[in-house]
Amino acid sequence: MFNTRKNTLKPWILVILMIGVTLSAVACGGNEPEVTLATGTPAPTKPAATPTPVDTDNAAAHLATADTYFADGEYAKAIIELEAAIELEPDNVKAYTSLALAYFKNGDNENSVAAWTDVIKLDPDEAAPYYERGISYFNLKNYEQAIDDLTQAIDLDATNADAYRVRGKSYAFLENYRQAAPDFTQAINLDPTSDEAYFNRAVSLTKTGSTQDDLAAIIADYGMVLQISENPDLRAQAQQTLETFLQNSNDPALRQQASDALQGKVSAADDVTEPGSEPALMDIDINRPPGHSIGFENSLQPGESHRFLFLASPGDTIGASISSSSNLLIGIQNAQTGQILDVVSSNDNSLLVTIPENALYHVVIEDAGGQGGHYVAAFEASPAVSFALNPNYFIIGRLPEGGLLHYTYTAPGGTTLQGNVIPHPDTPVDLVVKIRALESQEVLLESNASGPGKNERFTFNVPAGDTGLQTFIMSIEDVDGKSGAYILAVADDAPVGVAPAVSPESVVQAVFDAANSGDFASLQALCDPQGKNDGDTQMICGLASNEGNQGEFVQVFAAGKVSGKATISADGAEAEVPFLFGPDGDREETMKLINRGGQWYLFSF
């Protein structure tokens, strides 16, 4: 099995990003302009001498004079005329409305709040006064009152994008980011040109998000800021954050997305209703036959291949298809013997294979044109097939009645596996997750605390006593044996304080240990998960199912040992380990290893 590493940002990088976007959120906060008339909120101004209102007992004359002063930007003089009009006509809604706007334009948010309160008393069913008073409360940093007023405004008029945007900012300044993000999303839905809504949604997701989808949404939002914003501060902060993603993520898909965003090639993220929210379940066809479905996007570098490991038995079926503008291939291959069961080109018909024997297999996606390229792939498998867990995609499972679905997980000691199984609302099954040791089948974790129809979240700590790679079986079933559909999402973390998780020397030593113990199954996880290793190392990794080569392997490697320290390349991507092997353990050779996401794998010798 190949080790699944968490292909997201390193935790300390996320901390740096949070610090940066905290400052960005504050910079984007500040005073909110009144939308109807204002483009900014100027500082209060006072006339040199208090003017005398127009000498008239006609409220309409005072209002007309106030309009003239307002148009000339003489808001203090307009206020005096409007107060005179109100004294003559205390129930004049227009006079109070103009007074509230004049106070606001003059930078006096406190008196603006008071005037809007009078407007609301006279006309409580209009949305605009609640919205405008909410803006003034926001500028006074009274965020709770702002939220109350903006909520009332939204209840009366759900089409005001700015009401959602400012309410989202109010939640954000109260550090309630989980409620802020949906408001920014709704603001974007109503006004796709709102650069600040994109920016502050990214801020909120950074504060609370952790999944692969959260990171992709953050990148997309910052990319949209670069595309549509004319605000130099927003653009600079978005660009800096994207560059940090690009430099520090070890996930190729995220790196490609960040690079595209910096070049203006990113589109808006899908709806984000809550940071860390689960994928939409309603699109799952619960009437399909039991089994597994996987769909995802990724990119191949020129000459590269991607491999996805699964265990299957005779009669099991596995299907796959791939869509790409590049010349790619997708096929099913025996992981031990290298036998190709079937292969099709991208955009060709899907392949469907019936498994001939008990073995480990790979779904292989390969660059056939030498140019690499982006692709969308989908797998479909019958219930008995066991996929190796991978944090880069979600698995849709459809439980057979009275049965279960299972997966494999391989990782070094000390790794933490986190997962979430989300039942489909139309099949509210009561799920139980069990993780067993591969050899003994001892149950190491049983998670069943959620109840019918509820998410089953679980955390499994790989025993730290063994520093080598360990393989486990994870099963998902309904407590009462009912059929049902779910989504499974997982992530794993490397042991704290270990870099890399397994040293190059220990990977090579595992070869000699297997030759002495006869534990050929432990060799399965040692080869490059991308399949770029040479034939000699592939032969070693495939010995579990190739009994014909096991005797020769023991003869050649049982007396071997690591003979020196690893030499690691400057970029940390490759290593060379000297070792001795042969019947007498006296032949010198060098094993080359490759680093994939912090884990070393055999590459060639």
C-alpha positions, 0 to 999 in steps of 0.5 A: 500500500502507498502511504497517504500523506496530508497534502495541504499546507504545513500547520505553521504556514497556516498560522502565518497566513492567519496572521496576514489575513487578520490584518487584512480583515481589519484593513478591510473593516473600517467605516462603511459608507452609506450606500444610497448617496455616499462613496466614503465616510468623511470626518465631521465638519463644522461651519465657521459660525452656526448658520441661522435657518431660513426664516420661514414657517414652511417646512417644505422651504426648509427641506428645499434649502437643505437639499441645496446645502446637501448637494453642495456638500455643506452637511452641517448647514443642511442639518440645521435646516432639516432640524427646523423642518422637523420642529414644524412637522415632527412626523415628516419621514422625509425630513428624518431620513434626510437628517440621518443621511446628513449626519452620516455624511458629516461623519456623525454616526451617533446622531445618524443612529438616533435619526434612523431610529426616528425613521423606523418608529414612523415607518417600521416596515421598510428595509432601508432604515434598518440597513442604514442604521446597521451601517452606522452601528458598524462604524461605531464598532457596535457589531451586535447592534449592527447584526440585529439591524442588518438581519432585520433589513435582510428579512425585509429585503433579501436582495441587498448584497451589501447587507449580507456583506456588512453583516458578515464583516460584523460577525468576523470582527466578533470572531464568529467566522463560521457565521461570517462566511455564509454571509459573504457567500450570499453577498457574492451570489447577489453581487459577483463583483464584490471584491471585499466579499471574496477577500473576507470569505477567504479570511473566514475560511482561513480562520476556521477551515482545514479540509482540502476543499477549504484550501481550494476555496481560499485560493479561488477567492483570492484569485477572484480578488486579483481578477476583479479588484481595483483596490491596491491593498486587497490585491497586494494581500491576495497576491502575497497569500497566494505566493505563500500557498505556492511556496509552501504547499506540497499538494500539486493540485493546490500549487497548480491552482495557486499558480493559475490564480496568480495568472488570472486563470481561476474561477469563483469557488463553488458555494461555501455555506460554512467553513469546513462544511461537508460536500453536497450529498444530494447529488448522490444517486442512492439507487445505484448498486452497492459499491464505491465511487470516486471522482476528483481532479488533478494534474500530471507533470510531463512524463508523470503517472499517478497510481491508486492502489486497491485490493480485489478478488476474482469476480470483483469489478472496477471501472474507470474513466478520464477526461482531459484536453491532453493525451493521457491514458488510464488503465488497471494494472496488477501491482505485483506482476505489472500485467495490464488488464485494460487501458483506454485513452482520455476522452475514450470509452470508460474501461470496465475490468473483472478481476481475475485473481486475488492481488493488489492492483493499481488504477494508473493514470499516465501521460502518453503525450509527454506534455502532462496536463489537467484531468478529471477522473472517476472510479467505480468498484464493486463492494468487495474492492478495498481502496487505499485511503487517500486524502485527495478525494472523497469516496462515495460508498453505497452499503449493501443490505447486511454488508459492509465496505472496507478500505486499507490504510498504510502509514508509519507509527505515530501518524494520526488518521482523521475521518468523517463518514457522512450519511445521505439524508435519504438513507439515515443509517447508523454507521459504525467505523472499525479499524483493525490490524492487518495481521491479527484483525484486532479491532483497534478503533470502533467509532459509533457515537453519532446515531442514525443519520449523523456524521461519524467522525473518528480519529485513529492514532497509529501505534508509535512503537513501530517506526516502519510502515503499518497497514490497517483495514477500515470497515464501514457498516450500518449497526442494523445491517441496513443499506445506505449511502455515505461520503467518506473523507479522510486526512492524515498527519505525519508524526510530530517532530519527525522529518521525514516521517521515515528515514531513507536508511530505515526504508532500505533496512526494511528490505533486509528485515523482510528477507530475514523475517519472511514478511513479504507483505510489508514490502508492498508499501515501500515503492514510489506511489507514483509508479516511477520506480524501476523494475528491480524495486518494483520486483521487491515491492511485489514479492507478496504475490510472487512466490517464485522470486521469494527464495532468490530474494531471501538468498540475495538480501538476508545477509545485507545491511545498510553500510552508511548514512544517506546522502540527501539532495539539496532540495530534499527530494531524493536520497542515496543510501549505500548498502551491502547485499549478496549471499555473503553480504559483501557486494556494494550497491547504492539504493536511490529513494524519492520523497513523496509528501515527507515519506521516503520510497524505494526508487531504483538501484 
